[in-house]
């Protein structure tokens, strides 16, 4: 299943998102029915997916912004705003 999802997101050009699927209990067939090309995190990710994805998402977005801005010779502010 993981390989299928990786292939789907690679072909679709999705870097952050979610794939929804069901498994037919009678046949074991996997059916993918929704591709969310934006984050699709749940309210209790540690319980649902086994880890907290928010830090990983933030790190990914910062790295992408830095890569993009570096290619344009600009600087990205990554220290965050007031808390």
Secondary structure by P-SEA (a helix, b strand, c coil): caaaaaaaaaaaccccccccccccccccbbbbccccccccccccccccccccaaaaaaaaaaaaaaaaaaaaccccccccccc
